[in-house]
Amino acid sequence: MNTRSLQAACLVLIVLLICPTLTSGQELKPVQLLEPQIDTGRPLMQVLKDRRSSRAFSTEKLPKQVLSNMLWAAFGVNRPDSGKRTAPSAVNWQEIDIYVATADGLYLYDAKAHALKPVLAEDIRALTGRQPFVKEAPVNLVYVADFSRMGEGKVEDKVFYSAVV
């Protein structure tokens, strides 16, 4: 896990642990995401050919369908009968949680319900990274590994496997 990811994960956990009165998400409502559009998009090879890095981002809110597709692709349930995900996890621990930071607040992605659960009714985007653009990006994803889901393994193995995301 890189330093920035670890710092962001720690920040989310600190907010959740130190500010229990803020963590109820009382002002936020759950967001039921739209069904992912799995029959659209460009061919993989074309996408890879066009891939490049950019540090210029729009501040416009993401359309709900785009957010829905993105979260499902990141770690959604693609085999409902078994609960298995679009992204693999070692030993199928499914130890990763994805927090979604928006201008409205912080949400936890519930992959089984394909919904966002309210966590914090406060804009913490500026705290999710060190680069200036994160405070205005419409969505920041924070990946957090829950070691309690990883059995009785060694701590160094848990760190290694959780950082593979």
RODO-2510 file (C-alpha; in nm, 4 decimals, decimal comma):
residues 165
     n   res          X          Y          Z
     1     m     0,0000     0,0000     0,0000
     2     n     0,1492     0,3370    -0,0915
     3     t     0,1888     0,6122     0,1676
     4     r    -0,0925     0,8259     0,0297
     5     s    -0,3404     0,5388     0,0338
     6     l    -0,2410     0,4483     0,3869
     7     q    -0,2778     0,8096     0,4992
     8     a    -0,6229     0,8386     0,3421
     9     a    -0,7348     0,5109     0,4982
    10     c    -0,6057     0,6208     0,8369
    11     l    -0,7847     0,9521     0,8027
    12     v    -1,1180     0,7859     0,7346
    13     l    -1,0718     0,5554     1,0312
    14     i    -0,9711     0,8436     1,2589
    15     v    -1,2790     1,0405     1,1560
    16     l    -1,4987     0,7376     1,2208
    17     l    -1,3430     0,6559     1,5590
    18     i    -1,2824     1,0000     1,7060
    19     c    -1,5987     1,1691     1,5867
    20     p    -1,8757     0,9196     1,6637
    21     t    -2,1368     1,1948     1,6733
    22     l    -2,0506     1,2844     1,3155
    23     t    -2,0477     0,9303     1,1847
    24     s    -2,4162     0,8602     1,2009
    25     g    -2,4761     1,0101     0,8565
    26     q    -2,7980     1,1595     0,9932
    27     e    -2,8102     1,4317     0,7298
    28     l    -2,7281     1,1952     0,4449
    29     k    -2,9643     0,9432     0,2998
    30     p    -2,8665     0,6083     0,1496
    31     v    -2,8221     0,6173    -0,2268
    32     q    -2,9537     0,3252    -0,4280
    33     l    -2,7298     0,3041    -0,7321
    34     l    -2,8571     0,2265    -1,0791
    35     e    -2,8027    -0,1141    -1,2325
    36     p    -2,4573    -0,1227    -1,3914
    37     q    -2,4537    -0,0996    -1,7684
    38     i    -2,2528    -0,4101    -1,8495
    39     d    -2,3373    -0,4181    -2,2204
    40     t    -2,1905    -0,0787    -2,3118
    41     g    -1,8463     0,0682    -2,3495
    42     r    -1,5510     0,0376    -2,5795
    43     p    -1,3401    -0,2701    -2,6500
    44     l    -1,0678    -0,3323    -2,3910
    45     m    -0,7810    -0,3053    -2,6406
    46     q    -0,9039     0,0360    -2,7602
    47     v    -0,9296     0,1602    -2,4035
    48     l    -0,5765     0,0391    -2,3259
    49     k    -0,4431     0,2019    -2,6439
    50     d    -0,5970     0,5368    -2,5420
    51     r    -0,4966     0,5167    -2,1725
    52     r    -0,2957     0,8119    -2,0372
    53     s    -0,2519     0,9984    -1,7112
    54     s    -0,4003     1,3408    -1,6534
    55     r    -0,4039     1,5815    -1,3635
    56     a    -0,6857     1,7919    -1,5045
    57     f    -1,0245     1,6931    -1,3698
    58     s    -1,3731     1,8313    -1,4067
    59     t    -1,5447     1,9522    -1,0922
    60     e    -1,8882     1,8604    -1,2302
    61     k    -2,0834     1,6016    -1,0345
    62     l    -2,0668     1,2561    -1,1886
    63     p    -2,3887     1,1300    -1,3430
    64     k    -2,5423     0,8622    -1,1185
    65     q    -2,5029     0,5998    -1,3926
    66     v    -2,1301     0,6709    -1,4272
    67     l    -2,0809     0,6440    -1,0499
    68     s    -2,2845     0,3238    -1,0447
    69     n    -2,0831     0,1670    -1,3271
    70     m    -1,7520     0,2760    -1,1730
    71     l    -1,8261     0,1281    -0,8296
    72     w    -1,9584    -0,1960    -0,9743
    73     a    -1,6459    -0,2278    -1,1913
    74     a    -1,4229    -0,1491    -0,8913
    75     f    -1,5650    -0,4128    -0,6559
    76     g    -1,9237    -0,4963    -0,7377
    77     v    -2,0893    -0,8352    -0,7105
    78     n    -2,0824    -0,9997    -1,0527
    79     r    -2,1920    -1,3465    -0,9345
    80     p    -2,4920    -1,2944    -0,7066
    81     d    -2,5300    -1,6664    -0,6347
    82     s    -2,1879    -1,6776    -0,4624
    83     g    -2,1395    -1,3093    -0,3726
    84     k    -1,8099    -1,3022    -0,5594
    85     r    -1,6830    -0,9737    -0,6974
    86     t    -1,5565    -0,8088    -1,0138
    87     a    -1,2154    -0,7689    -0,8468
    88     p    -1,0383    -1,0660    -0,6898
    89     s    -0,9296    -1,0866    -0,3288
    90     a    -0,6861    -1,3333    -0,1730
    91     v    -0,8634    -1,6367    -0,0260
    92     n    -1,1896    -1,4552    -0,1142
    93     w    -1,1516    -1,2568     0,2094
    94     q    -1,3244    -0,9568     0,0508
    95     e    -1,1430    -0,7433     0,3056
    96     i    -1,1547    -0,4206     0,1090
    97     d    -1,4192    -0,1555     0,1700
    98     i    -1,4585     0,1380    -0,0647
    99     y    -1,5512     0,4732     0,0853
   100     v    -1,6885     0,7331    -0,1552
   101     a    -1,6098     1,0949    -0,0679
   102     t    -1,8257     1,3564    -0,2413
   103     a    -1,9194     1,7174    -0,1785
   104     d    -2,2301     1,5878     0,0018
   105     g    -2,0370     1,3647     0,2400
   106     l    -1,8745     1,0283     0,2915
   107     y    -2,0448     0,7019     0,1973
   108     l    -1,9570     0,3344     0,2220
   109     y    -2,0139     0,1310    -0,0934
   110     d    -2,2329    -0,1697    -0,0126
   111     a    -2,1532    -0,4048    -0,3004
   112     k    -2,4231    -0,6614    -0,2172
   113     a    -2,6987    -0,3987    -0,2222
   114     h    -2,5176    -0,1921    -0,4886
   115     a    -2,5867     0,1155    -0,2788
   116     l    -2,4074     0,3888    -0,0868
   117     k    -2,4535     0,3917     0,2897
   118     p    -2,4144     0,7308     0,4578
   119     v    -2,1194     0,7630     0,6952
   120     l    -2,0420     1,1304     0,7430
   121     a    -2,2399     1,4380     0,6364
   122     e    -1,9307     1,6465     0,5726
   123     d    -1,7128     1,7159     0,2692
   124     i    -1,3770     1,5511     0,3475
   125     r    -1,2470     1,5305    -0,0093
   126     a    -0,9534     1,7621     0,0680
   127     l    -0,8394     1,5107     0,3293
   128     t    -0,8359     1,2125     0,0925
   129     g    -0,5110     1,2984    -0,0816
   130     r    -0,2177     1,5353    -0,0940
   131     q    -0,2610     1,6835    -0,4385
   132     p    -0,4632     2,0062    -0,4682
   133     f    -0,7209     1,8699    -0,7145
   134     v    -0,8625     1,6111    -0,4706
   135     k    -1,0586     1,8747    -0,2809
   136     e    -1,2642     1,9560    -0,5905
   137     a    -1,2802     1,6189    -0,7651
   138     p    -1,6455     1,5136    -0,7766
   139     v    -1,5645     1,1713    -0,6273
   140     n    -1,2679     1,0339    -0,4351
   141     l    -1,2515     0,6636    -0,3604
   142     v    -1,0787     0,5526    -0,0408
   143     y    -0,9910     0,1839    -0,0164
   144     v    -0,9695     0,0461     0,3382
   145     a    -0,8656    -0,3089     0,4314
   146     d    -1,0410    -0,4682     0,7276
   147     f    -0,7820    -0,7048     0,8756
   148     s    -1,0475    -0,8741     1,0890
   149     r    -1,1815    -1,0373     0,7707
   150     m    -0,8414    -1,1864     0,6905
   151     g    -0,8302    -1,4750     0,9326
   152     e    -0,5429    -1,5557     1,1640
   153     g    -0,2623    -1,4811     0,9167
   154     k     0,0541    -1,2876     0,9896
   155     v     0,0252    -0,9086     0,9968
   156     e     0,2848    -0,8733     0,7168
   157     d     0,0776    -1,1077     0,4975
   158     k    -0,2360    -0,9060     0,5696
   159     v    -0,0551    -0,5841     0,4766
   160     f     0,0786    -0,7427     0,1578
   161     y    -0,2525    -0,8883     0,0394
   162     s    -0,4567    -0,5812     0,1279
   163     a    -0,2151    -0,3583    -0,0648
   164     v    -0,2557    -0,5561    -0,3857
   165     v    -0,5727    -0,3620    -0,4765
***
